[in-house]
């Protein structure tokens, strides 16, 4: 009997394939923990990742008609969840960039099942301007606050775009009308690699300094323990362990809120 295979790139990126060895799949998936982004489902196996990444993607999807027939990059793509979701919008090409070997291994495992033409490069944002081609649309989600020079990062993204290029960007932000940025001491929500958390007006000024001509706020939202939480698919702690209460982190900083923006050159 011919094997039956079905793909679904919905909120849960899912494959049903009766030719797979479910026990081998389970053991491979366990060996690749922690799973930060998802969720994924392989036959009856649900990889319930730390982040319910469908929450973020669904905030953006009404704006993604612009990626049809375009060459798209996802900088900081993790294991490819967002890239798999983008396939429904029919881009010409998708390339993911992430220097994490574990993310690459998770992507390779998933893509060996999904068999898409997505490319994954073990490279960071600084490498993208020198990539073999430029991009029409770039996604850079949850990266900029990890960079010690956010304006330089934005310039590198702009250098990587074709004419009339578009960027979708999100960051943790703090609420204030002034163009200020929070500079955490040793950590923010137990993340030691957070350099600057801007107000929206500060983020807009960073984008101006990088010579983006258009800055559109798409939405803002608070990160909740429904979106980011501890599951059996990660080792260690998650958001609920990093917050003092609903309003403040354990360090005493404002609890994470995110702003999603669309930039044009």
KOLDOZA-618243 format. One record per residue: x, y, z of N, C-alpha, C in turn. Coordinates in pm, whole numbers, padded with zeros to 5 digits, always signed. Each point is the difference from the previous one (the first is absolute). Layout:
N
XYZXYZXYZ/...
This chain:
265
+00085-00120+00000-00085+00120+00000+00088+00125+00000/-00035+00096-00083+00076+00124-00007-00016+00081+00128/+00112+00053+00051-00004+00080+00123-00084+00126-00022/-00074+00036+00104-00079+00123-00004+00075+00110+00073/+00007+00118-00061+00072+00111+00062-00081+00127-00018/-00015+00077+00107-00075+00126-00003+00076+00103+00080/+00012+00121-00055+00066+00111+00068-00104+00106+00035/+00020+00064+00114-00086+00111+00041+00087+00106+00064/+00008+00117-00063+00081+00109+00053-00089+00102+00072/-00086-00050+00086-00085+00085+00083+00067+00033+00131/-00080+00035+00101+00056+00037+00131+00096-00106+00052/-00038-00126-00014+00092-00110+00025+00051-00046-00136/+00131+00012-00022+00058-00047-00126+00005-00153+00010/-00073-00066-00087-00032-00141+00022+00024-00083-00125/+00046-00123+00023+00008-00098-00107-00063-00130+00048/-00078-00061-00087-00054-00134+00023+00060-00088-00110/+00078-00098+00040+00070-00085-00097+00009-00140+00059/-00075-00093-00056-00004-00135+00058+00122-00084-00035/+00095+00059-00075+00124-00072-00028+00108+00024+00106/-00025+00094+00092+00100+00034+00100+00002-00100+00114/+00118-00020+00056+00016-00081+00121-00021+00092+00119/-00112-00009+00065-00037+00096+00103+00095-00003+00120/+00051-00116+00036+00092-00009+00113+00132+00067-00034/+00049-00019-00121+00124+00067-00041-00018+00151-00002/-00114+00044-00048-00030+00143-00003-00001+00056+00141/-00063-00069+00092-00006+00045+00139+00139+00013+00059/+00083-00100-00016+00134+00002+00059+00085+00110-00063/-00014+00021-00129+00076+00108-00067-00045+00136+00052/-00130+00019+00013-00052+00128+00048+00046+00028+00143/+00000-00102+00085+00046+00016+00137+00148+00038+00003/+00079-00062-00087+00144+00028-00003+00031+00143-00042/-00097+00068-00062+00021+00136-00050-00054+00108+00095/-00044-00039+00120-00045+00100+00098+00115+00094+00035/-00032+00125+00039-00132+00057+00022-00064+00055-00129/-00130-00013-00008-00077+00054-00112-00061+00133+00045/+00057+00110-00050-00047+00133+00039-00119+00048-00083/+00002-00030-00131-00105+00051-00090-00081-00115-00056/-00125+00025-00027-00093-00101-00049-00142+00050+00022/-00098-00088+00009+00008-00145+00015+00007-00074-00134/+00046-00126+00010+00004-00091-00113-00070-00130+00041/-00056-00068-00099-00061-00130+00025+00040-00095-00111/+00053-00115+00040+00042-00103-00095-00080-00125+00033/-00095-00031-00087-00101-00102+00030-00064+00034+00134/+00011-00087+00101-00065+00029+00128+00093+00070+00099/+00124+00027-00041+00097+00062+00090-00012+00152-00007/-00040+00062+00111-00007+00146+00008+00127+00051+00067/+00077+00080-00074+00115+00069+00058-00051+00135+00049/-00032+00002+00128-00063+00118+00062+00112+00094+00048/+00043+00084-00089+00117+00085+00024-00026+00103+00111/+00109+00059+00049-00012+00103+00104-00086+00116-00047/+00028+00049-00120-00078+00111-00057-00112-00055-00087/-00119+00047+00020-00109-00022-00094+00017+00104-00111/+00087-00034-00095+00042+00098-00101-00113+00039-00094/-00106-00077-00001-00116+00037-00080-00060+00133+00047/+00017+00033+00128-00053+00127+00052+00065+00116-00073/+00133-00002-00009+00072+00108-00069-00030-00002-00149/+00004-00119-00061-00023-00005-00145-00139+00052-00035/-00098-00034+00081-00136+00041-00032-00022+00150+00017/+00085+00066+00078-00005+00146+00007+00046+00063-00131/+00083-00071-00074+00060+00054-00122-00070-00046-00128/-00071-00111+00006-00038-00066-00126-00092+00083-00089/-00078+00090+00058-00086+00084-00084+00082+00100-00084/+00128+00015+00032+00086+00094-00072+00092-00071-00099/-00014-00132-00015+00101-00076-00073-00033-00027-00146/-00105+00064-00051-00025-00011-00143+00116+00051-00083/+00082+00087+00060+00111+00061-00073+00114-00098-00028/-00004-00122+00058+00111-00092-00025-00027-00094-00118/-00119+00006-00058-00029-00085-00115+00095+00032-00115/+00061-00102-00055+00096+00012-00112+00123+00083+00035/+00033+00007+00128+00116+00077+00044+00107-00093+00058/+00123+00054+00004+00113-00070+00061+00010+00049+00145/-00013-00093+00094-00021+00034+00141+00114-00055+00085/+00043+00079+00099+00096-00045+00101-00065+00005+00137/+00036-00096+00083-00039+00002+00141+00130-00002+00081/+00035+00114+00058+00124+00014+00077-00029-00034+00146/+00075-00096+00052-00030-00053+00133-00117-00097-00008/+00006-00090-00098-00116-00082-00036-00026-00115+00096/+00089-00024+00096-00014-00111+00093-00016-00130-00079/-00102-00080+00027-00012-00129-00067-00087+00004-00126/-00042+00121-00039-00071+00014-00126-00151+00007+00010/-00055+00005+00121-00146+00001+00013-00063+00108-00088/+00050+00124+00010-00062+00109-00077+00017-00022-00150/+00113-00056-00040+00023-00023-00142-00097-00104-00054/-00024-00106+00076-00099-00099-00045-00137+00064-00014/-00035+00087+00094-00131+00067-00007-00008+00093-00121/+00112+00059-00040+00001+00093-00114-00031-00070-00132/+00019-00130-00008-00019-00070-00126-00141+00018-00055/-00100+00013+00087-00137+00020-00045-00019+00130-00075/+00095+00094+00014-00011+00130-00065+00076+00003-00133/+00056-00112-00041+00056-00022-00133+00116+00093-00036/+00100+00013+00088+00119+00072-00041+00078-00080-00104/+00083+00069-00078+00084-00069-00098+00109-00082+00068/+00057+00057+00107+00111-00064+00069+00004+00048+00144/+00037-00091+00092+00020+00037+00141+00137-00050+00043/+00076+00089+00064+00130-00035+00057+00000+00040+00147/+00033-00094+00086+00011+00029+00143+00145+00016+00040/+00024+00091+00094+00134+00024+00053-00003-00015+00151/+00085-00087+00051+00013-00015+00145+00131-00073+00027/+00087+00053+00088+00128-00064+00025-00006-00116+00099/-00119-00032+00052-00015-00105+00101-00001-00139-00065/+00096-00083+00038+00005-00136-00054-00124-00080+00039/-00049+00016+00122-00119-00074+00044-00121+00040-00084/-00017+00128-00027-00111+00043-00086+00013-00061-00139/+00122-00002-00053+00025-00060-00132-00037-00148+00001/+00039-00072+00104-00030-00143+00009-00151-00024+00009/-00070+00082+00076-00145-00015+00008-00064+00027-00137/+00047+00104-00067-00055+00030-00133+00026-00116-00096/+00122-00052+00000+00032-00109-00092-00087-00122+00026/-00023-00029+00126-00088-00111+00038-00141+00023-00053/-00055+00118+00025-00136+00031-00046-00009+00002-00152/+00099+00062-00063-00007+00014-00146+00024-00132-00072/+00065-00095+00067+00013-00133-00059-00136-00068-00011/-00094+00044+00083-00137-00051-00005-00087+00083-00092/+00011+00133+00011-00088+00089-00077+00045+00015-00145/+00133-00016-00024+00057+00003-00135-00034+00129-00075/+00026+00114+00065-00020+00129-00065+00131+00044-00067/-00009+00109-00076+00121+00055-00065+00058+00117+00080/-00035+00011+00128+00056+00103+00087+00149-00028+00022/+00081+00104-00005+00143-00011+00033+00025+00053+00140/+00094-00060+00070+00041+00043+00134+00150+00023-00003/+00044+00120+00036+00142+00033+00004+00042+00021+00146/+00109-00065+00038+00055+00016+00135+00079+00130+00009/-00072+00110-00017+00060+00133-00006-00084+00095+00084/+00063+00110+00044-00069+00101+00077-00032+00123-00083/-00060+00099+00064-00045+00119-00072+00115+00074-00067/+00118-00002+00059+00114+00071-00059+00044-00062-00132/-00038-00126-00024+00039-00069-00123-00097+00024-00115/-00119+00048+00031-00104+00007-00102+00032+00100-00112/+00061+00118+00030+00030+00092-00111+00095-00058-00104/+00081-00099+00038+00094-00061-00093-00049-00131-00057/-00128-00030+00021-00057-00124-00053-00003+00007-00153/-00020-00112-00064+00012-00008-00147-00110+00075-00074/-00106+00036+00068-00102+00085-00063-00070+00081+00108/-00076+00101-00044-00074+00084+00092-00145-00050+00010/-00078+00068+00082-00133-00048+00033-00104+00110-00021/-00121-00043-00033-00112+00093-00015-00065+00029+00135/-00007-00102+00086-00063+00012+00131+00090-00069+00102/+00023+00067+00113+00081-00058+00108-00082+00002+00129/-00003-00114+00067-00056-00011+00134+00115-00005+00100/-00011+00078+00106+00099-00002+00107-00076+00013+00131/-00036-00113+00055-00092-00005+00113+00074-00041+00127/-00005+00086+00101+00060-00034+00128+00152-00005-00002/+00062+00087-00077+00147-00002-00014+00063+00130+00050/-00059+00114-00029+00070+00127+00012+00044+00030+00143/-00074-00044+00101+00040+00028+00138+00118-00088+00045/+00035-00098-00084+00118-00082+00029+00128+00057-00065/-00013+00113-00069+00114+00057-00072+00055+00122+00074/+00132+00006+00013+00061+00111+00073-00001+00129-00079/-00023-00007-00132-00009+00121-00083-00124-00013-00089/-00118+00036+00052-00124-00022-00076-00007+00081-00129/+00058+00120-00003-00005+00080-00123+00085-00067-00109/+00115-00051+00039+00084-00073-00097-00073-00122-00053/-00073-00070+00087-00077-00115-00046-00104+00042-00103/-00069+00109+00027-00101+00049-00095+00064+00041-00132/+00117+00059+00004+00072+00034-00123+00036-00125-00079/+00041-00106+00069+00033-00125-00067-00122-00061-00067/-00115+00010+00066-00123-00049-00061-00033+00081-00124/+00012+00132+00010-00032+00086-00115+00091-00031-00118/+00127-00026+00029+00095-00033-00107-00034-00132-00070/-00081-00082+00066-00033-00132-00052-00128-00002-00083/-00063+00118-00015-00129+00009-00068+00014+00043-00145/-00088-00052-00083-00017+00053-00135-00074+00134+00006/-00003+00068-00113-00076+00125-00010-00145-00026+00039/-00059+00093+00074-00138-00011+00049-00018-00115+00099/+00108-00036+00067-00006-00109+00096-00080+00034+00124/-00044-00105+00070-00084+00011+00119+00062-00082+00112/-00011+00052+00123+00049-00071+00118-00114-00012+00101/-00015-00119+00056-00087-00022+00115+00089-00025+00121/-00019+00082+00103+00090+00000+00115-00083+00002+00128/+00044-00075+00101-00062+00018+00130+00108+00009+00107/-00036+00064+00110+00091+00013+00113-00081+00014+00128/+00060-00039+00110-00052+00041+00130+00015+00152+00009/-00098+00067+00060+00009+00144+00014-00046+00042+00139/+00032+00123+00038-00050+00058+00123-00090+00118-00034/-00096+00025+00084-00097+00106-00026+00050+00133+00053/+00015+00094-00089+00037+00138+00032-00010+00078-00129/-00042+00125+00008-00012+00081-00121+00136+00047-00052/+00097+00002+00085+00132+00051-00037+00085-00107-00069/+00099+00041-00081+00086-00096-00070+00111-00053+00090/-00039-00080+00097+00093-00057+00097+00016-00149-00025/+00105-00057+00058+00018-00146-00002+00045-00047+00137/-00056-00109+00046+00042-00066+00122+00128-00078-00028/+00099+00016+00087+00124-00076-00011+00008-00090+00124/-00038-00128-00011+00001-00087+00118+00141-00018+00055/+00006-00026+00128+00129-00020+00065+00060-00134-00042/-00027-00106+00073+00058-00129-00035-00094-00087-00082/-00131+00023+00014-00095-00081-00075-00135+00071-00005/-00082-00045-00096-00139+00043-00010-00084-00126-00013/-00093-00022+00092-00080-00124+00003+00091-00121-00011/+00112+00008+00071+00102-00105+00009+00074-00023-00132/-00018+00088-00098+00079-00006-00123+00121+00091+00017/+00119-00057-00007+00122+00078+00023+00047+00073-00126/-00060-00032-00114+00046+00059-00126-00098+00103-00054/-00059+00079+00089-00088+00110-00040+00073+00131+00023/+00016+00079-00106+00080+00123+00009-00087+00125+00015/-00098+00016-00090-00084+00120+00002-00145-00040-00022/-00090+00057+00079-00144-00017-00021-00057+00140-00021/-00038+00033-00124-00038+00137-00031-00145+00031+00029/-00032+00127+00010-00138+00044-00018-00029-00005-00150/-00127+00012-00036-00034-00004-00143+00062+00120-00072/+00002+00116+00065+00060+00116-00065+00151-00016-00016/+00065-00067+00094+00144-00028-00015+00023-00097-00115/-00085-00103-00010+00012-00094-00111-00018+00071-00133/-00096+00091-00006-00022+00076-00124+00124+00082-00035/+00064+00060+00099+00121+00077-00025+00115-00089-00046/+00012-00119+00059+00102-00095-00048-00022-00029-00149/-00125-00022-00038-00030-00032-00140+00030+00118-00092/-00027+00121+00047+00035+00119-00078+00150+00009-00020/+00077-00028+00106+00145+00007-00010+00055-00106-00096/-00075-00107-00018+00040-00104-00096-00055+00029-00140/-00065+00117-00016-00050+00048-00129-00120-00077-00054/-00081-00056+00089-00130-00048-00043-00094+00119-00012/-00081+00001-00105-00084+00116-00030-00140-00011+00057/-00042-00120+00032-00138-00020+00045+00000-00090+00122/-00072+00039+00103-00006-00072+00127-00146-00012+00039/-00054-00121-00005-00141-00022+00030-00013-00098+00117/-00064+00044+00107-00028-00090+00112-00122-00085-00037/+00019-00132-00002-00109-00090-00035-00086-00034+00121/+00066-00031+00112-00073-00031+00122+00097-00005+00117/-00055+00002+00119+00078-00023+00122-00075-00103+00084/+00074-00071+00083-00066-00097+00087+00092-00035+00116/-00058-00052+00104+00075-00045+00117+00032-00147-00016/+00123-00038+00033+00037-00141+00000-00056-00066+00125/-00073-00109-00018-00066-00065+00112+00050-00143+00017/-00035-00059+00112+00040-00139+00025-00087-00096-00079/-00099+00049-00071-00072-00085-00095+00079-00013-00130/+00080+00102-00030+00080-00003-00123+00137-00063+00023/+00063+00027+00113+00133-00053+00031-00008-00070+00136/+00024-00132+00000-00015-00073+00125+00085-00126-00003/+00022-00055+00117+00078-00123+00012-00085-00118-00046/+00060-00086-00082-00063-00125-00042+00101-00113+00016/-00042-00121-00028+00090-00115+00010+00105+00001-00110/-00013+00091-00095+00093+00005-00113+00113+00098+00020/+00010+00062+00117+00117+00082+00032+00058-00048+00133/+00126+00031+00022+00064-00027+00128+00026+00133+00067/-00041+00015+00123+00024+00125+00069-00127+00078+00023/+00013+00134-00001-00108+00087+00042-00058+00077-00118/-00111+00070+00026-00063+00081-00103-00057+00127+00064/-00083+00070-00075-00039+00136+00036-00055+00012+00142/-00084-00092+00043-00060+00012+00132+00106+00001+00111/+00117-00060-00027+00108-00002+00098+00081+00130-00001/-00020+00080-00104+00080+00122-00019-00073+00126+00041/-00129-00015+00036-00081+00116+00037-00024+00005+00150/+00005+00122+00056-00037+00019+00140-00151+00001+00014/-00067+00061-00098-00146+00002-00008-00038+00035-00143/-00125+00036-00023-00043+00029-00136+00068+00122-00060/+00052+00087+00082+00050+00128-00049+00152+00015+00000/+00070-00087+00075+00145+00019+00013+00074-00134-00009/+00122+00009-00055+00090-00116-00001+00062-00018+00138/+00069-00113+00020+00066-00025+00127+00105+00107+00030/+00055+00063-00105+00100+00105+00019-00063+00135+00034/-00133+00010-00008-00068+00126+00028-00025+00086-00121/+00023-00054-00121-00027+00074-00123-00144-00025-00046/-00053+00088-00086-00136-00025-00053-00008-00136-00068/-00108-00072+00023-00020-00130-00063-00007+00017-00152/+00038-00105-00075+00015+00016-00146-00131+00028-00073/+00007+00105-00081-00103+00031-00099+00071+00011-00134/-00072-00032-00107+00062-00001-00132-00072+00095-00095/+00081+00061-00086-00052+00083-00108+00044-00062-00133/-00093-00003-00093+00024-00055-00133-00007+00115-00100/+00104+00014-00080+00005+00111-00095+00032-00050-00141/-00042+00079-00095+00030-00025-00141+00082+00118-00050/+00113-00028-00060+00091+00103-00051+00009-00011-00152/+00019+00114-00063+00025+00002-00145+00122+00087-00028/+00069-00036-00108+00120+00077-00035-00038+00118-00087/
